Amino acid sequence: MSTGVMQKMKSDLEIAQEATMLPVTEIAGNIGLSEDDLELYGKYKAKVSLDVRDRLADRPNGKYIDVTAITPTPLGEGKTVTTIGLSMAMNRIGAKTITCIRQPSLGPVFGIKGGAAGGGYSQCVPMEDFNLHFTGDVHAVGLAHNLLAAFLDSSILLGNKLNINPMTVSWPRVVDVSDRALRHIVVGLGGKANGIPREAGFDITVASEVMAILAMCTDLKDIRERLGRIIVAFDNDGKPVTAEDLKCAGSMAVLMKDAIKPNLIQTVENTPCFVHAGPFANIAQGNNSIIADEIALKIEDYVVTESGFGADMGAEKFLNIKCRYSGLTPDCAVIVATVRALKMHSGEFTVVAGKPLDEGLRKENLPALEAGCSNLRKHIENMKKFGIPVVVAVNRFTDDTDAEIERVRRIAKEAGAEDAVPSEVWAKGGAGGEDLAKAVVAACDKPSNFKFLYPDEMPIKEKIETIATEIYGADGVDFAPLAEQKIKQYTEYGWDRLPICMAKTHLSLSHDPALKGAPTNYRLPVRDIRASVGAGFLYPLCGDMRTMPGLPSVPAGTKIDIDENGNVVGLF
C-alpha cells in the first residue's frame, strides 16, 4: 500500500526496522497490565492471560469500532493501514485506543499478497515476526487440524467402527504454504498399510475450521466443545461424524491451549496492538478473535478492529456472526475508500495485480468518480441497515485532487455517512489521521441502535435471500439442487438456527467479479452449502472458492533473504 508524498519512500521493512520499539512489558504497563499477565515471547512479543478479562469483568466496555472498506481493487484499499493509523491518531488526540487485527498466513507472504502489518508509517512491529512465525498460533492450528485428519483416515482403515462412508469425507489436510499442486491429490496409495486410496486435498492453514473456531471461541471450555462439534464425514446411514466421535477433540484442545491467548505487540508509535487469529474472509468470518476484542474493550476507552475485504464480506460477517456470538455492540463503522478504486467502479478502468496502474486512474476524472461512487453509497446504506454510525476514510494518494476528495465527501454525507475524511497515515503516521480520529470519536458519541439483519429462527433459505437482496442488491437467489438438498438436511439436523457466512468473490458486491459499482438486475446463484458447526455457521458457495492459493511466476519470496548481519531483507 502506498500513498502520500512524491519523494521516494523507504520500504515497509526499512521503516519497521528503524522504529524505536519499547519492551512489550512497558507497552503492557501503559495499559495497566503487569508481567504476571504476560507470557513473554522474547523482548517485544507476549501472550496475554485470559485471567485479565475475568479480573476486569466489572469495568464498562470501551467504544467498539470496525474498519471495513468499499469493494476493493485486487491491490487493496489500505484497510489495515487505516486501522493501525486510526488507532495511533486516536491515541494522539487523547482517546486511549487499542488496535485489534488478524494474524496473516505465511503462504501469501512468500507469494503475492504482501504483509498484513500495515505499511509505511502505519505499521505494527516487530514486522518481521508478525508476518512470519510470530508466536506459533498458525502452526498450532495446522497441527490440530492435521491430527484430526490422521485420526479420521486411521479410523476408516482400522475397522471403521464408526461406519464412515469414505466418499463423504470433507476434512482435508492443511499446510501454511501457497502450493497449488496440493489442491487435489490422491492419498492412501502404496498398499493397505498406507491407508485406503481416496481423493483428497490440502487447504492453506488459515482456511481451516480450527482457525475459525479460534477466532470465535470465548475460553478453553468453549473451544473444546466447538472442536468436538466439527463435522468430518457422514456414516453410511447419513448421520454426521464429528471430532468428538473420533475421540480427537481433547487432543486438539490441548494443542490449542496456548494459541487461545491473544498476542500483544505495538505500533511504530508505541501504541498497543492485539493480534489474534486469522480466518479466511471468503469461506469464514474474516475477523480477529472475540477474545482479543473482549479483553481490549475492558482495558481502554476505544478498540479499533478490522474486517476482511469489503463491507459486504467481512463487516457483514462481523455484524451478523461475530457480534451475535460475542454479544458485543459496535459503535461505529469506518469504510475505507480510495479515489482510484471508485473510478474503477465506474466500469471504465481495469486494475490487475502485478500490472502497471492504468494512467487514467491517476488523472482527475469527476464523471468516472461520480459513477463509481455507487459502490460507496451501497456500502454506507448497508452499514446503516445495522443501525450504526458510519465514517468514510478516504485513503489519499498523491494523484488525488482536492476536487475529487470533496466530491467523495459530498456523496458520502448525502448517502448518510457522518463524515468523509482524507487519511494520510501511510505517509505521516498518526499525524496524518488526526482529522479522521476526531470524526470517529464524534461518531462514537452518537446513538447506535445496533440490530442484526436477520433473527436466529429465520429459515436457512430466507437468511441467504435476505443477505443477497439487502446487502448485495440481488433480485433473488437461485438454489442449485445440491444446495436445496443441503438446506433440507441441515434443517433436519437442527443447524438451521446457525448464522450464514456467505462464500463469494470479494471483488464485487455480486457473485461475479466483473460486475463493478452497485450491480442490480441479477440473481445470486448458490451451488452448495457447507456446515462449519464447530465455528457455528453455514457457508453457502456462490462460485468456486479457492482455499489453497498458488505462487505467482515471481513469488515475493524470491526477494527475501538474510544479510551479512543476520537481518531480514526484502520482506516488503
C-alpha positions as CSV (number, residue, x, y, z in Angstrom):
1,M,0.0,0.0,0.0
2,S,1.5,3.3,-0.9
3,T,0.1,6.8,-0.8
4,G,1.2,10.3,0.1
5,V,4.4,12.1,-0.7
6,M,6.3,12.4,-4.0
7,Q,9.8,11.6,-2.8
8,K,10.9,8.0,-2.7
9,M,9.6,6.4,0.5
10,K,11.6,3.8,2.4
11,S,10.3,0.3,2.2
12,D,7.9,-1.0,4.8
13,L,10.7,-3.2,6.2
14,E,13.1,-0.3,6.5
15,I,10.6,1.8,8.3
16,A,9.7,-1.0,10.6
17,Q,13.4,-1.8,11.4
18,E,14.1,1.8,12.1
19,A,11.2,2.1,14.6
20,T,12.2,2.5,18.2
21,M,10.4,-0.3,20.0
22,L,9.7,-0.4,23.7
23,P,9.9,-3.6,25.6
24,V,6.5,-5.3,25.5
25,T,6.4,-5.2,29.3
26,E,6.4,-1.4,29.0
27,I,3.6,-1.5,26.4
28,A,1.6,-3.7,28.8
29,G,2.3,-1.4,31.7
30,N,1.0,1.5,29.8
31,I,-2.4,-0.2,29.5
32,G,-2.5,-1.4,33.1
33,L,-1.1,-5.0,32.7
34,S,1.7,-6.5,34.8
35,E,4.3,-9.0,33.9
36,D,2.2,-11.6,35.7
37,D,-0.5,-11.0,33.0
38,L,2.0,-11.9,30.2
39,E,3.8,-14.9,28.7
40,L,6.8,-13.4,27.0
41,Y,8.0,-14.4,23.6
42,G,11.3,-12.5,23.5
43,K,11.5,-8.8,24.3
44,Y,8.8,-7.4,22.0
45,K,6.0,-10.0,21.9
46,A,3.8,-11.6,24.6
47,K,0.7,-13.6,25.1
48,V,-1.9,-12.1,27.4
49,S,-3.6,-14.3,30.0
50,L,-7.4,-14.7,29.8
51,D,-7.4,-14.0,33.6
52,V,-7.2,-10.3,32.6
53,R,-10.7,-10.4,31.2
54,D,-12.0,-12.0,34.4
55,R,-10.2,-9.5,36.6
56,L,-11.6,-6.6,34.7
57,A,-15.1,-8.0,34.2
58,D,-16.8,-5.3,36.2
59,R,-15.3,-2.5,34.1
60,P,-17.6,-1.0,31.4
61,N,-16.7,-1.7,27.8
62,G,-15.0,0.9,25.7
63,K,-16.3,2.0,22.3
64,Y,-16.1,-0.6,19.6
65,I,-15.1,0.5,16.0
66,D,-14.9,-1.8,12.9
67,V,-12.8,-0.7,10.0
68,T,-14.1,-2.1,6.7
69,A,-14.0,-0.9,3.0
70,I,-15.7,-0.4,-0.3
71,T,-15.4,-3.3,-2.8
72,P,-11.6,-3.3,-3.3
73,T,-9.4,-3.5,-6.3
74,P,-7.1,-6.5,-6.4
75,L,-4.5,-4.1,-4.9
76,G,-6.5,-3.5,-1.7
77,E,-7.5,-0.1,-0.4
78,G,-5.4,0.2,2.7
79,K,-7.7,-1.2,5.3
80,T,-5.0,-2.4,7.7
81,V,-3.0,0.8,7.1
82,T,-6.1,2.8,8.1
83,T,-6.9,0.5,11.1
84,I,-3.4,1.0,12.6
85,G,-3.1,4.6,11.6
86,L,-6.5,5.5,13.0
87,S,-5.6,3.8,16.3
88,M,-2.4,5.8,16.5
89,A,-4.1,9.0,15.6
90,M,-6.8,8.5,18.3
91,N,-4.1,8.0,20.9
92,R,-2.5,11.2,19.7
93,I,-5.7,13.2,20.3
94,G,-6.1,11.7,23.8
95,A,-8.6,8.9,23.0
96,K,-7.0,5.8,24.6
97,T,-7.2,3.1,22.0
98,I,-6.1,-0.4,21.3
99,T,-5.7,-1.9,17.8
100,C,-7.1,-5.5,17.3
101,I,-6.1,-7.2,14.0
102,R,-5.7,-10.6,12.5
103,Q,-2.6,-12.6,12.0
104,P,-1.6,-13.3,8.4
105,S,-0.9,-16.6,6.7
106,L,2.7,-17.4,5.8
107,G,1.8,-18.7,2.4
108,P,0.8,-15.3,0.8
109,V,3.7,-13.6,2.5
110,F,6.0,-15.6,0.3
111,G,3.6,-15.5,-2.7
112,I,1.8,-12.4,-4.0
113,K,-0.3,-10.8,-1.2
114,G,2.3,-9.0,0.8
115,G,2.3,-8.4,4.5
116,A,-0.6,-7.7,6.9
117,A,1.2,-5.5,9.4
118,G,0.1,-2.3,7.7
119,G,2.5,-0.2,5.7
120,G,4.6,2.9,5.5
121,Y,4.5,4.8,8.8
122,S,1.3,3.0,9.8
123,Q,2.6,-0.4,10.9
124,C,2.7,-2.7,13.8
125,V,6.1,-4.1,14.9
126,P,8.1,-6.3,15.1
127,M,7.0,-6.5,11.4
128,E,9.2,-9.5,10.5
129,D,7.9,-11.6,13.4
130,F,4.3,-10.6,12.8
131,N,4.5,-11.7,9.1
132,L,6.4,-14.9,9.8
133,H,6.2,-17.4,12.6
134,F,5.0,-14.9,15.2
135,T,4.1,-16.9,18.4
136,G,3.2,-20.1,16.6
137,D,-0.6,-19.9,16.7
138,V,-1.0,-20.8,13.0
139,H,1.3,-23.8,13.4
140,A,-0.9,-24.9,16.4
141,V,-4.0,-24.6,14.2
142,G,-2.3,-26.7,11.4
143,L,-1.2,-29.4,13.8
144,A,-4.6,-29.7,15.5
145,H,-6.3,-29.8,12.1
146,N,-4.0,-32.5,10.6
147,L,-4.2,-34.6,13.8
148,L,-7.9,-34.8,13.2
149,A,-7.3,-35.8,9.5
150,A,-4.9,-38.6,10.7
151,F,-7.5,-39.8,13.2
152,L,-10.1,-39.9,10.5
153,D,-8.1,-41.9,8.0
154,S,-6.9,-44.3,10.7
155,S,-10.4,-44.9,11.9
156,I,-11.6,-45.8,8.4
157,L,-8.6,-48.1,7.8
158,L,-8.6,-49.9,11.2
159,G,-12.0,-51.5,11.4
160,N,-14.2,-48.4,10.6
161,K,-16.1,-48.8,13.8
162,L,-18.0,-45.5,13.1
163,N,-19.3,-46.9,9.8
164,I,-17.8,-43.9,8.0
165,N,-18.6,-43.6,4.3
166,P,-15.2,-42.7,2.7
167,M,-16.9,-40.9,-0.1
168,T,-18.3,-38.3,2.3
169,V,-15.0,-37.3,3.9
170,S,-14.9,-33.5,3.9
171,W,-11.9,-32.8,6.1
172,P,-8.8,-32.0,4.0
173,R,-5.3,-31.5,5.3
174,V,-3.7,-28.1,5.6
175,V,-0.3,-26.5,5.2
176,D,0.7,-22.8,5.6
177,V,2.3,-22.6,2.1
178,S,0.8,-21.5,-1.2
179,D,1.1,-24.7,-3.1
180,R,-1.4,-25.3,-5.9
181,A,-0.1,-28.8,-6.6
182,L,-1.7,-29.9,-3.4
183,R,-5.3,-28.7,-4.1
184,H,-6.4,-32.1,-5.5
185,I,-4.5,-35.2,-4.7
186,V,-5.0,-38.9,-4.0
187,V,-4.0,-40.3,-0.6
188,G,-3.6,-43.9,0.6
189,L,-1.6,-45.2,-2.3
190,G,1.0,-48.0,-1.9
191,G,-0.9,-50.8,-0.4
192,K,-3.2,-51.4,2.6
193,A,-0.6,-50.4,5.2
194,N,-0.7,-46.8,3.8
195,G,-4.5,-46.4,4.1
196,I,-7.5,-46.6,1.7
197,P,-7.0,-44.7,-1.6
198,R,-9.3,-41.8,-2.0
199,E,-9.3,-38.3,-3.5
200,A,-8.3,-35.6,-1.0
201,G,-6.5,-32.3,-1.0
202,F,-4.9,-29.5,1.1
203,D,-6.2,-26.1,2.1
204,I,-4.0,-23.3,3.4
205,T,-3.9,-23.4,7.2
206,V,-5.9,-20.2,7.8
207,A,-8.8,-21.8,5.8
208,S,-9.2,-24.5,8.5
209,E,-12.3,-24.5,10.6
210,V,-10.0,-24.8,13.5
211,M,-8.8,-21.2,12.8
212,A,-12.4,-20.0,12.5
213,I,-13.1,-21.7,15.9
214,L,-10.1,-20.0,17.4
215,A,-11.5,-16.6,16.4
216,M,-15.0,-17.4,17.6
217,C,-14.4,-19.1,20.9
218,T,-14.5,-17.4,24.3
219,D,-12.5,-19.7,26.6
220,L,-10.9,-23.1,26.9
221,K,-14.2,-24.8,27.6
222,D,-15.8,-23.2,24.6
223,I,-13.0,-24.1,22.2
224,R,-13.0,-27.7,23.5
225,E,-16.8,-28.0,22.8
226,R,-16.5,-26.3,19.4
227,L,-13.7,-28.6,18.3
228,G,-15.8,-31.6,19.3
229,R,-18.6,-30.4,17.0
230,I,-16.5,-30.3,13.8
231,I,-18.1,-32.5,11.1
232,V,-15.6,-34.5,9.2
233,A,-17.7,-37.0,7.3
234,F,-21.0,-38.9,7.3
235,D,-21.7,-42.5,8.1
236,N,-23.4,-45.0,5.8
237,D,-26.7,-44.1,7.4
238,G,-26.3,-40.4,6.6
239,K,-25.5,-39.3,10.1
240,P,-22.7,-36.7,10.7
241,V,-19.4,-37.9,12.1
242,T,-17.6,-35.5,14.5
243,A,-14.2,-34.9,16.0
244,E,-15.9,-36.0,19.3
245,D,-16.9,-39.3,17.7
246,L,-13.3,-39.8,16.7
247,K,-12.2,-39.0,20.3
248,C,-9.7,-36.5,18.9
249,A,-11.2,-33.2,20.2
250,G,-9.5,-33.4,23.6
251,S,-6.0,-33.7,22.0
252,M,-6.9,-30.9,19.6
253,A,-7.9,-28.6,22.5
254,V,-4.6,-29.4,24.3
255,L,-2.7,-28.3,21.1
256,M,-4.7,-25.0,21.1
257,K,-4.4,-24.2,24.8
258,D,-1.7,-21.6,24.3
259,A,-2.9,-20.3,20.9
260,I,-6.2,-19.2,22.6
261,K,-4.3,-16.4,24.3
262,P,-4.1,-13.1,22.4
263,N,-0.7,-11.7,21.3
264,L,0.4,-8.2,22.4
265,I,2.8,-6.1,20.3
266,Q,3.0,-2.4,19.4
267,T,2.7,0.0,16.5
268,V,5.6,2.1,15.2
269,E,4.3,4.9,17.6
270,N,4.4,2.5,20.6
271,T,0.7,2.2,21.0
272,P,-0.8,-1.3,21.9
273,C,-1.9,-3.8,19.3
274,F,-3.5,-7.2,19.9
275,V,-3.0,-9.7,17.1
276,H,-5.0,-12.9,17.3
277,A,-6.4,-15.5,14.8
278,G,-6.7,-15.1,11.1
279,P,-9.7,-16.9,9.5
280,F,-10.3,-16.6,5.7
281,A,-12.7,-13.8,4.8
282,N,-14.1,-15.9,1.8
283,I,-15.3,-19.1,3.5
284,A,-15.1,-18.0,7.1
285,Q,-15.8,-14.9,9.2
286,G,-12.6,-12.9,8.2
287,N,-12.2,-11.2,11.6
288,N,-9.8,-11.3,14.5
289,S,-10.8,-13.1,17.7
290,I,-13.7,-12.4,20.1
291,I,-11.3,-13.0,23.0
292,A,-8.9,-10.2,21.9
293,D,-11.7,-7.7,21.5
294,E,-13.3,-8.6,24.8
295,I,-10.0,-8.0,26.7
296,A,-9.2,-4.8,24.8
297,L,-12.7,-3.4,25.4
298,K,-12.1,-3.8,29.2
299,I,-8.7,-2.1,29.1
300,E,-9.1,1.1,27.0
301,D,-11.7,3.6,26.0
302,Y,-11.7,2.6,22.3
303,V,-11.0,-0.5,20.3
304,V,-10.4,-0.4,16.6
305,T,-10.7,-3.7,14.8
306,E,-10.8,-4.7,11.2
307,S,-12.9,-6.9,8.9
308,G,-11.7,-8.7,5.8
309,F,-12.3,-7.5,2.3
310,G,-15.3,-5.1,1.6
311,A,-18.2,-4.3,3.9
312,D,-20.4,-6.9,2.1
313,M,-17.9,-9.6,3.2
314,G,-16.0,-9.1,6.5
315,A,-18.2,-6.4,8.0
316,E,-21.5,-8.2,7.3
317,K,-20.0,-11.3,9.0
318,F,-18.6,-9.2,11.8
319,L,-22.0,-7.8,12.5
320,N,-24.2,-10.8,11.8
321,I,-21.9,-13.6,13.1
322,K,-19.1,-12.3,15.4
323,C,-21.3,-9.8,17.3
324,R,-24.1,-12.4,17.5
325,Y,-21.8,-14.8,19.4
326,S,-19.8,-12.2,21.4
327,G,-22.8,-10.1,22.5
328,L,-20.6,-7.0,21.8
329,T,-22.2,-4.0,20.2
330,P,-20.4,-1.9,17.7
331,D,-20.4,1.9,18.0
332,C,-19.1,2.9,14.6
333,A,-18.2,1.5,11.2
334,V,-15.3,3.1,9.2
335,I,-15.5,2.5,5.5
336,V,-12.1,2.9,3.7
337,A,-12.3,4.1,0.1
338,T,-9.7,5.3,-2.4
339,V,-10.4,7.6,-5.4
340,R,-8.7,5.2,-7.8
341,A,-11.0,2.3,-6.7
342,L,-14.1,4.4,-7.0
343,K,-13.1,5.4,-10.5
344,M,-12.6,1.7,-11.3
345,H,-16.1,1.0,-10.2
346,S,-17.4,3.3,-13.0
347,G,-16.5,0.3,-15.3
348,E,-14.2,2.5,-17.4
349,F,-10.9,1.0,-16.0
350,T,-9.5,-2.3,-15.1
351,V,-7.0,-2.9,-12.2
352,V,-4.8,-6.1,-12.4
353,A,-2.4,-7.1,-9.7
354,G,1.1,-7.2,-11.0
355,K,0.4,-4.9,-13.9
356,P,1.0,-1.1,-14.1
357,L,-1.9,1.0,-12.9
358,D,-4.0,2.5,-15.8
359,E,-2.8,6.1,-16.2
360,G,-6.4,7.2,-16.5
361,L,-6.8,6.4,-12.8
362,R,-4.1,8.9,-12.0
363,K,-5.9,11.8,-13.7
364,E,-8.8,13.8,-12.3
365,N,-12.0,12.3,-13.7
366,L,-15.0,13.5,-11.8
367,P,-17.7,11.8,-14.0
368,A,-16.0,8.4,-13.5
369,L,-15.6,9.1,-9.8
370,E,-19.3,10.1,-9.5
371,A,-20.4,6.9,-11.4
372,G,-18.1,4.7,-9.3
373,C,-19.4,6.2,-6.0
374,S,-22.5,4.0,-6.5
375,N,-20.4,1.3,-4.7
376,L,-19.6,3.6,-1.8
377,R,-23.3,4.6,-1.5
378,K,-24.3,1.0,-1.3
379,H,-21.8,0.1,1.4
380,I,-22.9,3.1,3.5
381,E,-26.5,2.1,3.0
382,N,-25.7,-1.5,4.1
383,M,-23.9,-0.5,7.3
384,K,-26.7,1.9,8.3
385,K,-29.1,-1.1,8.0
386,F,-27.4,-2.4,11.1
387,G,-28.2,0.9,13.0
388,I,-24.6,2.1,13.5
389,P,-23.0,5.5,12.5
390,V,-20.7,5.4,9.5
391,V,-17.5,7.4,8.8
392,V,-15.7,7.2,5.4
393,A,-11.9,7.3,5.4
394,V,-10.5,8.4,2.0
395,N,-7.1,6.8,1.9
396,R,-5.4,9.6,-0.1
397,F,-2.9,9.1,-2.9
398,T,-0.5,11.7,-4.3
399,D,-2.5,12.0,-7.6
400,D,-5.9,12.6,-5.8
401,T,-7.1,16.2,-6.3
402,D,-8.9,18.3,-3.8
403,A,-11.9,18.4,-6.1
404,E,-12.1,14.6,-6.1
405,I,-11.8,14.3,-2.4
406,E,-14.5,16.9,-1.9
407,R,-16.8,15.1,-4.4
408,V,-16.4,11.8,-2.4
409,R,-17.1,13.7,0.8
410,R,-20.3,15.2,-0.5
411,I,-21.6,12.0,-1.9
412,A,-20.7,10.1,1.3
413,K,-22.6,12.6,3.5
414,E,-25.6,12.6,1.1
415,A,-25.6,8.8,1.5
416,G,-25.8,9.0,5.2
417,A,-22.2,9.0,6.5
418,E,-21.5,11.2,9.5
419,D,-18.4,12.4,7.7
420,A,-15.8,11.6,5.0
421,V,-12.2,12.5,5.9
422,P,-9.0,12.1,3.9
423,S,-6.3,10.0,5.6
424,E,-2.6,10.2,5.1
425,V,-1.4,7.8,7.8
426,W,0.8,5.8,5.3
427,A,3.0,8.8,4.7
428,K,2.6,10.6,8.0
429,G,1.7,8.1,10.7
430,G,-0.8,9.0,13.3
431,A,-0.4,12.7,12.5
432,G,-1.9,12.0,9.1
433,G,-5.1,10.6,10.6
434,E,-6.0,13.1,13.4
435,D,-8.9,14.6,11.5
436,L,-10.2,11.1,10.8
437,A,-9.7,10.2,14.5
438,K,-11.8,13.3,15.6
439,A,-14.6,12.3,13.2
440,V,-14.6,8.7,14.5
441,V,-14.7,9.8,18.2
442,A,-17.6,12.2,17.3
443,A,-19.5,9.3,15.6
444,C,-19.0,7.0,18.6
445,D,-20.7,9.6,20.7
446,K,-23.8,9.4,18.6
447,P,-26.6,6.9,19.3
448,S,-26.0,3.4,18.0
449,N,-29.2,1.4,17.5
450,F,-27.5,-1.8,16.5
451,K,-29.6,-4.7,15.2
452,F,-28.9,-7.9,13.3
453,L,-30.0,-8.3,9.7
454,Y,-32.0,-11.5,10.5
455,P,-33.1,-13.4,13.6
456,D,-31.7,-16.9,14.5
457,E,-35.1,-18.5,13.9
458,M,-35.4,-17.4,10.3
459,P,-35.1,-20.5,7.9
460,I,-31.8,-21.1,6.1
461,K,-33.1,-20.1,2.7
462,E,-34.7,-16.9,3.9
463,K,-31.4,-15.9,5.7
464,I,-29.5,-16.3,2.5
465,E,-32.1,-14.4,0.5
466,T,-32.0,-11.6,3.0
467,I,-28.3,-11.2,2.7
468,A,-28.4,-11.4,-1.1
469,T,-31.2,-8.9,-1.6
470,E,-30.4,-6.5,1.3
471,I,-26.6,-6.4,1.2
472,Y,-25.7,-7.5,-2.4
473,G,-28.6,-5.9,-4.2
474,A,-29.6,-9.1,-6.0
475,D,-33.2,-9.6,-7.2
476,G,-33.3,-13.1,-5.6
477,V,-31.4,-16.3,-5.2
478,D,-31.2,-19.4,-7.4
479,F,-30.5,-22.5,-5.4
480,A,-28.9,-25.5,-7.2
481,P,-30.4,-28.9,-6.4
482,L,-27.4,-29.8,-4.2
483,A,-28.0,-26.6,-2.1
484,E,-31.7,-27.4,-1.8
485,Q,-30.7,-30.9,-0.6
486,K,-28.3,-29.4,2.0
487,I,-30.9,-27.0,3.3
488,K,-33.3,-29.8,3.9
489,Q,-30.6,-32.0,5.5
490,Y,-29.2,-29.2,7.8
491,T,-32.7,-28.2,8.9
492,E,-33.4,-31.8,9.9
493,Y,-30.1,-31.8,11.9
494,G,-31.2,-28.7,13.7
495,W,-28.5,-26.5,12.2
496,D,-31.0,-24.1,10.7
497,R,-30.6,-21.6,13.6
498,L,-26.9,-21.1,12.7
499,P,-26.0,-17.7,11.1
500,I,-24.9,-17.6,7.4
501,C,-21.3,-17.0,6.3
502,M,-21.5,-16.3,2.6
503,A,-18.7,-17.5,0.4
504,K,-18.3,-15.4,-2.7
505,T,-15.9,-13.1,-4.5
506,H,-14.6,-10.1,-2.7
507,L,-14.1,-8.2,-6.0
508,S,-17.8,-7.4,-6.5
509,L,-20.9,-6.8,-4.4
510,S,-22.3,-9.6,-6.5
511,H,-21.0,-13.2,-7.1
512,D,-19.4,-12.1,-10.4
513,P,-16.0,-10.2,-10.0
514,A,-16.6,-8.5,-13.4
515,L,-19.7,-6.6,-12.1
516,K,-18.5,-3.3,-10.6
517,G,-20.2,-0.4,-8.9
518,A,-23.5,-1.5,-7.3
519,P,-24.9,-4.2,-9.6
520,T,-28.7,-4.7,-10.0
521,N,-31.0,-6.9,-12.1
522,Y,-29.2,-10.1,-11.3
523,R,-29.9,-13.3,-9.3
524,L,-27.3,-14.8,-6.9
525,P,-26.5,-18.4,-7.6
526,V,-25.9,-20.7,-4.7
527,R,-24.4,-24.0,-5.8
528,D,-23.8,-25.7,-2.5
529,I,-24.0,-25.1,1.3
530,R,-21.5,-26.4,3.8
531,A,-21.6,-26.6,7.5
532,S,-18.9,-25.3,9.9
533,V,-20.8,-26.5,13.0
534,G,-17.8,-26.1,15.3
535,A,-17.3,-22.5,14.3
536,G,-21.0,-22.0,14.4
537,F,-22.1,-21.1,10.8
538,L,-23.3,-22.4,7.5
539,Y,-21.5,-21.2,4.4
540,P,-23.2,-21.1,1.0
541,L,-20.9,-21.3,-2.0
542,C,-21.6,-18.6,-4.6
543,G,-18.9,-19.6,-7.0
544,D,-15.6,-21.5,-7.0
545,M,-13.9,-20.6,-3.7
546,R,-10.2,-21.3,-3.8
547,T,-8.9,-22.3,-0.4
548,M,-5.3,-23.1,-1.5
549,P,-3.5,-20.2,-3.2
550,G,-0.8,-20.7,-5.8
551,L,2.5,-18.9,-6.2
552,P,2.9,-16.3,-9.0
553,S,5.6,-16.5,-11.7
554,V,7.9,-14.3,-9.5
555,P,7.0,-15.0,-5.8
556,A,7.7,-12.4,-3.2
557,G,9.9,-15.0,-1.5
558,T,12.5,-14.6,-4.3
559,K,13.4,-11.2,-2.8
560,I,13.5,-12.3,0.9
561,D,16.9,-13.1,2.3
562,I,19.3,-12.7,5.3
563,D,22.1,-10.1,5.1
564,E,25.6,-10.5,6.4
565,N,24.5,-9.1,9.8
566,G,21.7,-11.6,10.2
567,N,18.9,-9.1,9.4
568,V,15.9,-9.9,7.2
569,V,15.9,-8.1,3.9
570,G,13.3,-7.9,1.1
571,L,10.3,-8.5,3.2
572,F,8.0,-5.8,1.6
